Amino acid sequence: MRNDLASVQAFLASVIPGRAPIPDDPALAETAARFVTGNARLTPAAQVDIYRRQFWYRHREILNDDFPALARLLGEAKMDAFCRDFLDAHPPAHAPFRKMIEPVPSFAATWPGFETDAGRTFAADMARYEIAMLDVRAGADAPPLDPQKLAGLPEDAWERARIVLHPAARRLVFSYPVHRLRKAWLVAGEPAILPEAPSPAHIVLYRNRELVTHFEELEPEAFTLFGLLDEGVPLVPALGRLAEPLPEAQQQHVAAHVGRWFQQWTALGLVVDVDLPSSS
């Protein structure tokens, strides 16, 4: 067996992600001795095993750091088991950490360590929310809306103008109010207890000018409208698409509240521009 750099790297890459201690495997221990010299205190296998353990500790630390509310719900021992099972199912590779954690919600939705389907649904919701928080913090920025631009719009602008929303904002639907519970657990220090029943929530997650992440709960109709605007549908056509399938009472509700919704989104910094295409 050649001891060139490529061979050493290939051996380490094959054993460092492993779960089993290298000294416990005679074949691996023998191979390790061909690549690593060891020292007076450690055999070659034990020396390589240090890197294997650190590899797993580091990735478990990432999961604990990125999902603090999920870790709070599970407790230290159960979160450690969750991390081990997740990393077994999704072995870390040479990819950005954001890519590594992407499967956490779907994994939580089926993890047998939760005793009930409700627990799995809640955990998946919480994981999606905590990933969204990371995305909002790291997302692109945009200058604030120029009030003069709104004042100078012609009367028919809302028929064709595209309302530009903040690129870092995220729309999220949950079966449980994980956004409020996470804040209660981690900020207010309340006990991390699984809710007795679902309570669906529609939110927009965003960050303010001070780069602090916030959530805003939206009515279902406002949430749908926000999504249409985010797709680039101008306001008046978006309202038409929203109202068409609704009963008359809900249509009247939308008509009565759309002005307030738009003012609120503008005040929160969610609306950053109004793009009026040429009429030619």
N, C-alpha and C positions, 0 to 999 in steps of 0.2 A: 504494500500500500504506500503510495507516494505521500510525503508530508509537505507538499507545496501548499501555498496559501489557499488556493481554491479548494483543495481537499479538506483542509482544516475548517474552512468556512462552511463547507457542505456538511461536515460531520456535526459541527456545533448547531447549525440551523436545523438539523434533523432531530437533535436530542433536547435542546433547550426548551422547546414548547411542551415537552412531555410531562405527564403527571407523576410517573413513578420515579422514585429516587434512583439515580444512576448507579450508586454502589450496590443496590439490591439486584441489579441485573448483571450476571457474570459476563455475558457477551458484550454489553455496553461498557462495562468496566475495563475489559480487556482492550476494546477498541480505543477507549479514552487514553489508555496508557501509550498508545502509538502516536497520539497527537499532542498530549500534554505531559509535562515532566513531573508535575506535583512538587512538593517541597517536604521539609522535615516534619511539618505538622499535618499535611493533607496528602492523601493519595491522589493520583490523577483523576480518578472517578469522583472523589469528594470535591476536588477543585472545580471540575466542570459542573457539579451539582449545585454549587453556590450560584452560578449564573442561571441555572434552571430555576432555582427557588426565587431568585430576584426577578426573573422574568414574570413569574406568576404573581408575586407580591405587587409588582408595579402595575400590572393590568387589573388586579383586584382593587388597587388603590384608585385607579382611574374610574372604575365603576362606582365605587363608594363616593368619590368626589362629584361625579356627574349626576348621581341619583341619590342625593341625601335624604329626600323624603321617603323614597322607596326603602332605603336602608333603615330609616327611623321606624317605618312600619314593620319591617321584618325582624329587627333586632340584630345584634352583632353576629350570633352564631348562624342564624337562618340566612342572613345576607351573605355570609361567607359561603354557605352551601349554594346559594343562588349564583354567586359569581363563579364558583368552581364548575357548576353544571353549565352555565352559559359559555364559559371559556372552553369547555370540552366540546360543546355543540358548535361553537363558532371560534375555532382556534385563531388567535391573533396573527395577523400577517403584517407585512410591511406596507401599511396603508395609514392614512390619517386617522387619528383617534375618533374623529366624528364618524368616519365610515365604520369603525369597529363597533360603536355603540348603536348603530342603526337598527340591528335586529332585536334590541332589548325589548321593545314593546310586544312584538309578536312572540318572542320567547316567553315573556311573563304571562301572556294569554294562555299558554299551554303548560306552564311549569307545574309538575305534580306536587311541589312543595306547598302550594296553596291548598287549603282544605276544601274550598268551594269554588264554583264557577264565578260567584260574585267577587271573591277575593282575586281571582285571576283577571277579571274585567277591570276591577279597580286598579290593580297593579299596572296593567297595560295602559290605562288612562294616565296614571301618574307618570309612567315612563315617557309617554308621548309628550306630556306637558313639560317634563324636565328637559327633554331634548329640544323642544320648541324654545325654552328659555335660553338654552345655549345658542341656538340659531339666531334668536332676536338680538342677543348681546353681541354676536359676531357679525351680524348682517350689515349690508351696505347702508350708508347714510344718505340723506338728501337735504338740501337747504329748505328752510321753512317757506310756507306759502306767502307770496307777496300779496298783501291785502288790496293793493292798487289793481292787481290783475283781476280780482273779482269785481271791483267797482267799475272797471272799464269794459266788462263783457256786454255784448248786445243782448237784446231781449230774447232772441231766439237761440242763444248760445247753448242752453241746456238740452236742446234737441240733438246737438251734434258734438258738443265739447266732451272730451274724455277727462274724467276726474282721475288724477294721478295720486295713488295712495303710497304711503311710506313703504319703501322696498323691504324693510326689516319686519313689518307687521305680519302676524300670522293669525289666521282664522282657525278655530279649533272647536270641535263638538265633543262633549264628554258625557258618559252615562252617570258620572259622579262629579261633584263640584271639587275636583282635585286642586284647582287653583286656590280656592279659599282654604281648603284643609292644609295644603302645603304651607301657606302663610301662617296659619294657626299653629302648626306643629313646630316650624323652624324659627319663626319670628316671635310669636307669642308664647312659645314653650308649652303649648297644650299637649295632653297625652295623644299619642298616635293610635287612634282607634278606627277600625273599619266601620263605615256607616252601615246602619241596619238595612237601608233600602236605597235604590238608585235615586238620583235627583238630576235629571239631564240639564246640561248647561251649554250655552253658546257664548263663546268669548272671542275677543280680539286681544292678542298679546302684542305689546309694543314697548318701545323705550322712549323716554322723554329726552329733552335737550341736555339734561344732566347725565344721560346714559343710564338711568335707572329703569329697570324693567317693571312694567305695570300690566294689569289686565283690566279689561272693560267688559262687563257682561252685556250682551245684546239680546233684545227680543228676537224670536226666530225670524220675523219679517225683516228686521233691520239687518240681521246676520246674512240673510239671503241677498238683500240689496247690496250690502258691502261686498259680497262675493261677485255680484254682477259688475259692479264698478271696478273691482280689481281685475276682472277679465277685459276691461276696456269698453264696456257698454256705456254709452252716454246716459246721463241721468234720466231724461224723460223716457227713452226706450226701455231703460232698466226698470223703471217704475211700471211701465206697461207689462213687461214680462212677469214682474213680481205679482201684480194685481190680478192678472187674467184668470188664474185658477182659484183665486180666493173668493169666499162668499162676500156678499155686499158689506156686512158689518166689518170684516177685516180690511176690505178695501178702504172704507171710510177711516178706519184706524190708521192705516198707512198714510193716507192723505193728510190726516190731522197731525201726524208726528214726523213726517219726513223732514220738514224744515228744522225741527229740533235735533234730529239725528245728525243732519249735515253740519249744523252749527257745532254740535258736540265733537264730531270727528275733526272738524277744523281746529277747534280750541285745543284738542289733545295732540295736535300735530300729525294726525293720521292722514290728512289731506295735505299734500305738499305742492300740488300744481294743478292747473286746469289747462289742458291742451286743446286749443280751438283750431281745428284744421281749416285750411283755406276753403272758401265757399265756391271757388272756381272749379 
